[in-house]
Amino acid sequence: MKRASIRIAIVVMACAGLAACAETDDGLEGPDAELRSANTDDFWNLRPNNPGNGPVQLNDEGGMTPPDIIIWDIDGDGEGSDVFDPAGSIVLSTVENQVLDGDGNVQCTAWYEDGLYKLREGLDGAVVYTATRGRYVFAGDVQSLPQSGTSAWQDLVYSQLEYEFYGKSIYDGPRWQGDLAGTSSEKLHRASPMRKLLIASLYGGACGSPGVPETTPPGPQN
């Protein structure tokens, strides 16, 4: 599908310096890892050649066993993404650090803050989600990541972890106890923070997303 021509001029906040963050480049958090220096002006285009930042199909929670039910189709290249439903209508789009609804209206804006990536309502409203460079998206505002394995880290994971991206699986909460929210056609744990924030918005019904559609398994129904 061709990308919809929804592009607007955006002024992106420049962040001075990078805070240490317990993450490794393979998308896994760890207490001794250090956040590698990156140009925070274009965090939405982090690892642009990674398949998780390109065209991706998202399935419902039954996608682990065939037949998969595709609920969204993402056409993107890192700097921008368009999300289509099975009927071919645009559900959400991203332009650099902003999330637009199906009508092209800006709903949320992501900023690099405190070594994390925060998706705010409108241009600079309340924080909807906080993403790491790794596999986690938390609900609301996270000021900083505690060291992995500490009681503070466990409290944060159990109280605020909204989605964990693990390979092609998207878990609602930590994967060892959370339900499967959906699956994808590509591994997403190394996708950019912006791509993860977009997917979190889709499944969470945030930033103009209508939420997960009701799906009917293919085949004869009683």
BAGUDREN-213675 format. One record per residue (C-alpha): residue in one letter; x, y, z. Coordinates in steps of 0.5 Angstrom, whole numbers, plus 500, padded with zeros to 3 digits. Each point is the difference from the previous one (the first is absolute). Layout:
% BAGUDREN-213675
<type: a c1: X c2: Y c3: Z> .
...
This chain:
% BAGUDREN-213675
<type: m c1: 500 c2: 500 c3: 500> .
<type: k c1: 502 c2: 507 c3: 499> .
<type: r c1: 502 c2: 504 c3: 505> .
<type: a c1: 494 c2: 506 c3: 502> .
<type: s c1: 503 c2: 507 c3: 498> .
<type: i c1: 499 c2: 502 c3: 507> .
<type: r c1: 507 c2: 504 c3: 502> .
<type: i c1: 500 c2: 506 c3: 504> .
<type: a c1: 506 c2: 505 c3: 502> .
<type: i c1: 502 c2: 498 c3: 507> .
<type: v c1: 505 c2: 503 c3: 505> .
<type: v c1: 504 c2: 495 c3: 504> .
<type: m c1: 503 c2: 501 c3: 507> .
<type: a c1: 507 c2: 500 c3: 500> .
<type: c c1: 503 c2: 496 c3: 507> .
<type: a c1: 506 c2: 502 c3: 502> .
<type: g c1: 504 c2: 494 c3: 503> .
<type: l c1: 498 c2: 492 c3: 501> .
<type: a c1: 498 c2: 497 c3: 507> .
<type: a c1: 503 c2: 494 c3: 501> .
<type: c c1: 494 c2: 494 c3: 499> .
<type: a c1: 500 c2: 493 c3: 502> .
<type: e c1: 500 c2: 497 c3: 493> .
<type: t c1: 504 c2: 497 c3: 495> .
<type: d c1: 500 c2: 501 c3: 492> .
<type: d c1: 496 c2: 493 c3: 499> .
<type: g c1: 494 c2: 503 c3: 504> .
<type: l c1: 501 c2: 497 c3: 506> .
<type: e c1: 500 c2: 503 c3: 507> .
<type: g c1: 506 c2: 499 c3: 505> .
<type: p c1: 503 c2: 504 c3: 506> .
<type: d c1: 507 c2: 500 c3: 497> .
<type: a c1: 498 c2: 503 c3: 493> .
<type: e c1: 501 c2: 507 c3: 498> .
<type: l c1: 496 c2: 504 c3: 495> .
<type: r c1: 504 c2: 501 c3: 494> .
<type: s c1: 501 c2: 507 c3: 497> .
<type: a c1: 495 c2: 501 c3: 494> .
<type: n c1: 497 c2: 506 c3: 497> .
<type: t c1: 493 c2: 501 c3: 504> .
<type: d c1: 498 c2: 505 c3: 495> .
<type: d c1: 498 c2: 494 c3: 495> .
<type: f c1: 498 c2: 494 c3: 506> .
<type: w c1: 494 c2: 499 c3: 495> .
<type: n c1: 505 c2: 497 c3: 495> .
<type: l c1: 505 c2: 496 c3: 505> .
<type: r c1: 502 c2: 494 c3: 496> .
<type: p c1: 496 c2: 502 c3: 494> .
<type: n c1: 502 c2: 493 c3: 496> .
<type: n c1: 498 c2: 496 c3: 506> .
<type: p c1: 494 c2: 496 c3: 497> .
<type: g c1: 496 c2: 502 c3: 506> .
<type: n c1: 500 c2: 507 c3: 497> .
<type: g c1: 497 c2: 498 c3: 493> .
<type: p c1: 494 c2: 497 c3: 498> .
<type: v c1: 497 c2: 496 c3: 505> .
<type: q c1: 493 c2: 496 c3: 501> .
<type: l c1: 497 c2: 500 c3: 507> .
<type: n c1: 496 c2: 494 c3: 502> .
<type: d c1: 495 c2: 499 c3: 506> .
<type: e c1: 502 c2: 496 c3: 506> .
<type: g c1: 498 c2: 494 c3: 497> .
<type: g c1: 506 c2: 501 c3: 495> .
<type: m c1: 505 c2: 495 c3: 503> .
<type: t c1: 496 c2: 494 c3: 497> .
<type: p c1: 497 c2: 500 c3: 492> .
<type: p c1: 496 c2: 503 c3: 497> .
<type: d c1: 502 c2: 507 c3: 502> .
<type: i c1: 495 c2: 505 c3: 500> .
<type: i c1: 503 c2: 507 c3: 498> .
<type: i c1: 497 c2: 506 c3: 503> .
<type: w c1: 505 c2: 505 c3: 498> .
<type: d c1: 505 c2: 501 c3: 494> .
<type: i c1: 506 c2: 505 c3: 501> .
<type: d c1: 503 c2: 503 c3: 494> .
<type: g c1: 507 c2: 504 c3: 503> .
<type: d c1: 507 c2: 502 c3: 499> .
<type: g c1: 502 c2: 502 c3: 507> .
<type: e c1: 499 c2: 508 c3: 499> .
<type: g c1: 492 c2: 499 c3: 499> .
<type: s c1: 495 c2: 494 c3: 500> .
<type: d c1: 493 c2: 499 c3: 498> .
<type: v c1: 495 c2: 495 c3: 503> .
<type: f c1: 495 c2: 497 c3: 496> .
<type: d c1: 494 c2: 496 c3: 502> .
<type: p c1: 498 c2: 493 c3: 496> .
<type: a c1: 495 c2: 505 c3: 496> .
<type: g c1: 506 c2: 504 c3: 498> .
<type: s c1: 498 c2: 506 c3: 504> .
<type: i c1: 506 c2: 504 c3: 504> .
<type: v c1: 499 c2: 499 c3: 507> .
<type: l c1: 506 c2: 504 c3: 503> .
<type: s c1: 506 c2: 503 c3: 497> .
<type: t c1: 507 c2: 503 c3: 502> .
<type: v c1: 504 c2: 505 c3: 498> .
<type: e c1: 507 c2: 500 c3: 503> .
<type: n c1: 498 c2: 501 c3: 507> .
<type: q c1: 492 c2: 501 c3: 500> .
<type: v c1: 494 c2: 496 c3: 499> .
<type: l c1: 495 c2: 502 c3: 496> .
<type: d c1: 493 c2: 497 c3: 500> .
<type: g c1: 496 c2: 497 c3: 494> .
<type: d c1: 498 c2: 507 c3: 498> .
<type: g c1: 507 c2: 503 c3: 500> .
<type: n c1: 499 c2: 504 c3: 507> .
<type: v c1: 506 c2: 500 c3: 505> .
<type: q c1: 498 c2: 496 c3: 506> .
<type: c c1: 507 c2: 498 c3: 503> .
<type: t c1: 507 c2: 503 c3: 500> .
<type: a c1: 506 c2: 496 c3: 503> .
<type: w c1: 506 c2: 503 c3: 503> .
<type: y c1: 507 c2: 498 c3: 502> .
<type: e c1: 500 c2: 501 c3: 508> .
<type: d c1: 504 c2: 497 c3: 506> .
<type: g c1: 503 c2: 495 c3: 495> .
<type: l c1: 493 c2: 497 c3: 498> .
<type: y c1: 495 c2: 502 c3: 495> .
<type: k c1: 494 c2: 503 c3: 502> .
<type: l c1: 493 c2: 500 c3: 496> .
<type: r c1: 496 c2: 506 c3: 502> .
<type: e c1: 493 c2: 502 c3: 499> .
<type: g c1: 500 c2: 505 c3: 494> .
<type: l c1: 506 c2: 504 c3: 500> .
<type: d c1: 502 c2: 500 c3: 507> .
<type: g c1: 495 c2: 498 c3: 504> .
<type: a c1: 499 c2: 494 c3: 505> .
<type: v c1: 505 c2: 494 c3: 499> .
<type: v c1: 496 c2: 494 c3: 497> .
<type: y c1: 506 c2: 495 c3: 499> .
<type: t c1: 507 c2: 500 c3: 502> .
<type: a c1: 505 c2: 495 c3: 496> .
<type: t c1: 507 c2: 498 c3: 500> .
<type: r c1: 505 c2: 498 c3: 495> .
<type: g c1: 499 c2: 493 c3: 502> .
<type: r c1: 493 c2: 496 c3: 500> .
<type: y c1: 496 c2: 504 c3: 505> .
<type: v c1: 494 c2: 505 c3: 499> .
<type: f c1: 498 c2: 502 c3: 507> .
<type: a c1: 493 c2: 504 c3: 502> .
<type: g c1: 501 c2: 507 c3: 502> .
<type: d c1: 506 c2: 504 c3: 502> .
<type: v c1: 506 c2: 496 c3: 502> .
<type: q c1: 505 c2: 505 c3: 503> .
<type: s c1: 506 c2: 495 c3: 499> .
<type: l c1: 502 c2: 492 c3: 500> .
<type: p c1: 502 c2: 497 c3: 506> .
<type: q c1: 505 c2: 495 c3: 500> .
<type: s c1: 498 c2: 493 c3: 497> .
<type: g c1: 499 c2: 495 c3: 506> .
<type: t c1: 498 c2: 505 c3: 505> .
<type: s c1: 494 c2: 501 c3: 504> .
<type: a c1: 499 c2: 507 c3: 497> .
<type: w c1: 501 c2: 496 c3: 493> .
<type: q c1: 495 c2: 495 c3: 502> .
<type: d c1: 495 c2: 505 c3: 502> .
<type: l c1: 500 c2: 504 c3: 494> .
<type: v c1: 499 c2: 494 c3: 496> .
<type: y c1: 494 c2: 497 c3: 503> .
<type: s c1: 497 c2: 507 c3: 501> .
<type: q c1: 501 c2: 503 c3: 494> .
<type: l c1: 503 c2: 496 c3: 494> .
<type: e c1: 494 c2: 500 c3: 495> .
<type: y c1: 504 c2: 496 c3: 494> .
<type: e c1: 506 c2: 496 c3: 499> .
<type: f c1: 502 c2: 499 c3: 493> .
<type: y c1: 504 c2: 493 c3: 500> .
<type: g c1: 501 c2: 497 c3: 493> .
<type: k c1: 494 c2: 500 c3: 496> .
<type: s c1: 496 c2: 500 c3: 506> .
<type: i c1: 496 c2: 506 c3: 504> .
<type: y c1: 499 c2: 499 c3: 507> .
<type: d c1: 495 c2: 504 c3: 504> .
<type: g c1: 504 c2: 501 c3: 506> .
<type: p c1: 507 c2: 495 c3: 502> .
<type: r c1: 500 c2: 494 c3: 495> .
<type: w c1: 501 c2: 495 c3: 506> .
<type: q c1: 493 c2: 502 c3: 503> .
<type: g c1: 496 c2: 505 c3: 495> .
<type: d c1: 495 c2: 498 c3: 494> .
<type: l c1: 502 c2: 500 c3: 493> .
<type: a c1: 498 c2: 506 c3: 497> .
<type: g c1: 502 c2: 498 c3: 493> .
<type: t c1: 505 c2: 498 c3: 495> .
<type: s c1: 504 c2: 503 c3: 494> .
<type: s c1: 502 c2: 498 c3: 494> .
<type: e c1: 507 c2: 503 c3: 502> .
<type: k c1: 504 c2: 500 c3: 506> .
<type: l c1: 499 c2: 506 c3: 504> .
<type: h c1: 505 c2: 500 c3: 506> .
<type: r c1: 505 c2: 504 c3: 496> .
<type: a c1: 495 c2: 505 c3: 496> .
<type: s c1: 501 c2: 507 c3: 502> .
<type: p c1: 496 c2: 503 c3: 506> .
<type: m c1: 495 c2: 504 c3: 496> .
<type: r c1: 498 c2: 493 c3: 496> .
<type: k c1: 499 c2: 497 c3: 507> .
<type: l c1: 496 c2: 506 c3: 502> .
<type: l c1: 496 c2: 500 c3: 494> .
<type: i c1: 498 c2: 493 c3: 501> .
<type: a c1: 499 c2: 501 c3: 507> .
<type: s c1: 495 c2: 505 c3: 498> .
<type: l c1: 496 c2: 496 c3: 495> .
<type: y c1: 499 c2: 494 c3: 506> .
<type: g c1: 499 c2: 505 c3: 505> .
<type: g c1: 495 c2: 504 c3: 497> .
<type: a c1: 504 c2: 506 c3: 501> .
<type: c c1: 502 c2: 507 c3: 495> .
<type: g c1: 494 c2: 499 c3: 496> .
<type: s c1: 500 c2: 492 c3: 499> .
<type: p c1: 493 c2: 497 c3: 500> .
<type: g c1: 503 c2: 494 c3: 504> .
<type: v c1: 501 c2: 493 c3: 498> .
<type: p c1: 494 c2: 498 c3: 496> .
<type: e c1: 495 c2: 494 c3: 501> .
<type: t c1: 503 c2: 494 c3: 496> .
<type: t c1: 496 c2: 494 c3: 497> .
<type: p c1: 504 c2: 494 c3: 499> .
<type: p c1: 500 c2: 497 c3: 493> .
<type: g c1: 496 c2: 494 c3: 498> .
<type: p c1: 493 c2: 498 c3: 501> .
<type: q c1: 497 c2: 503 c3: 507> .
<type: n c1: 494 c2: 496 c3: 504> .
